[in-house]
Amino acid sequence: MYGSKLKVKRFEDRITRYESLPVETGKILFYGHSLFTRCSFITGSKDNPVLEEEVRMKDGSKAIINHGFGTSSADDLLYYYSRMVRPYKPRVLVLATGGNDIGFGYSAKEIMEILARVIDWAQADFPGLPVYCFGPAPGLKNVGIVDASTRLRDEFDQILEDYCARKENCTYVSMLKQPFLYANPEDVGDRHKVRDDIYAADKGHFNPLGYSMFMDMIRELFDQYL
């Protein structure tokens, strides 16, 4: 099959909601799947802390614009780039994709090929732009399971890490190895030993406690820009 495996324009309603807000430039722009969506003040759960509110500049001013849209793939990030990234002239771009793509039938290499275009476009538009790429996050629903999907997620995670190591101004962020996901330090990196008190009922996304800890991770990760 050639071309996108998905219907383009399938997120028009969510994108137009973001476009209904004033365009703010020079912020840290989060752009990706439901890891970001569920802590967005527009499309997030009312129980989860909101990324834009919880993580601010050291002087209290706004640091982040969150343009997450759930169930998105790298193809969606590429399609909406001209509307959700370029006009906002970010000083840092934060990307997350991978898990949904695999569910839609993309190979790990296809995901990276498409995501690399997003990064290339952004760094062409904004020379020197720092880009952070989040790897796939583990979840309770994958504990004890090693199947084709988990193997593809691991493959993409490694390809993404290797790409960022070679790409200028591109930083890989391993979600699998975030200490807050594990009760014991010795378990860090073992997807089968994630703690069960930070996930929502769907076993794939964070609950309010998980997102509160995620906010702490974001503050530490982007401290130099705050």
Residue pairs with C-beta under 8 A, 6 or more apart in sequence:
4 75
4 79
5 75
5 104
5 105
5 106
6 73
6 75
6 76
6 104
8 75
8 79
9 79
10 76
11 69
11 72
11 76
11 80
14 42
14 43
14 69
15 69
15 80
15 83
15 84
17 42
17 43
18 42
18 67
18 84
19 83
23 87
23 88
24 62
24 65
24 88
25 87
25 88
25 89
25 90
26 89
26 90
26 91
27 62
27 63
27 64
27 65
27 88
27 90
27 91
28 63
28 64
28 65
28 90
28 91
28 92
28 94
28 222
28 225
29 64
29 65
29 67
29 85
29 88
29 90
29 92
29 93
29 94
30 36
30 51
30 64
30 65
30 66
30 67
30 68
30 94
30 96
31 67
31 68
31 77
31 84
31 85
31 93
31 94
31 95
31 96
32 68
32 72
32 77
32 94
32 95
32 96
32 97
32 134
33 68
33 69
33 70
33 71
33 72
33 73
33 96
33 97
33 98
33 99
33 100
34 68
34 70
34 71
34 72
34 205
35 68
35 96
35 134
35 137
35 175
35 205
35 206
36 51
36 66
36 67
36 68
36 94
36 96
37 43
37 44
37 68
37 69
37 70
38 44
38 45
38 48
38 68
38 70
38 205
38 206
38 211
39 48
39 49
39 50
39 51
39 54
39 66
39 68
39 211
39 214
39 215
40 50
40 51
40 52
40 66
40 68
41 50
41 52
41 53
41 66
42 66
43 68
43 69
43 70
44 50
45 200
47 207
47 208
48 206
48 207
48 208
48 211
49 208
49 211
49 212
49 215
51 64
51 66
51 215
51 218
52 62
52 64
52 65
52 66
54 215
55 63
55 64
55 215
55 218
55 219
55 222
55 226
56 62
56 63
56 64
56 226
57 63
57 226
58 226
63 222
63 225
63 226
65 88
65 90
67 84
67 85
67 88
68 96
69 76
69 80
71 100
72 97
72 100
73 97
73 100
73 101
73 104
73 106
73 111
73 114
74 97
74 98
74 101
74 106
74 111
74 114
74 115
74 118
75 101
75 106
75 114
77 95
77 97
77 114
77 115
77 118
78 114
78 115
78 117
78 118
78 121
81 118
81 121
81 122
85 93
85 118
85 122
86 121
86 125
89 126
90 122
90 126
90 129
91 129
91 130
91 225
92 129
92 130
92 131
92 132
92 222
92 225
93 119
93 122
93 129
93 130
93 131
93 132
94 131
94 132
94 134
95 115
95 118
95 119
95 131
95 132
95 133
95 134
96 133
96 134
97 111
97 115
98 111
98 135
98 136
98 153
98 156
98 157
98 160
99 136
99 137
99 153
101 110
101 111
101 156
102 108
102 111
102 149
102 152
102 153
102 156
103 149
106 114
107 152
108 152
108 155
108 156
108 159
109 159
111 156
111 159
112 156
112 159
112 160
112 163
115 133
115 160
116 163
116 167
119 131
119 133
119 167
119 170
122 129
122 131
123 129
123 131
123 168
123 169
128 169
129 169
130 169
130 170
130 171
131 167
131 169
131 170
131 171
132 170
132 171
132 173
132 221
133 160
133 163
133 164
133 170
133 171
133 172
133 173
134 173
134 175
135 156
135 157
135 160
135 161
135 172
135 173
135 174
135 175
135 176
136 153
136 156
136 157
136 175
136 176
137 175
137 176
137 181
138 175
138 176
138 181
138 191
138 194
139 194
139 199
139 203
139 204
139 205
140 194
140 196
140 199
140 203
140 204
141 202
141 203
141 204
142 150
142 191
142 192
143 191
143 192
143 193
143 194
144 192
150 191
157 174
157 176
160 172
161 172
161 174
163 170
163 172
164 170
164 171
164 172
165 172
173 221
175 181
176 189
176 191
177 188
177 189
178 188
178 217
179 185
179 188
180 198
180 213
180 214
180 216
180 217
181 188
181 194
181 195
181 198
182 188
182 190
182 193
182 194
182 195
183 193
183 195
184 193
187 193
197 209
198 206
198 207
198 209
198 210
198 213
199 205
199 206
199 207
199 210
200 206
200 207
200 210
206 213
206 214
219 226
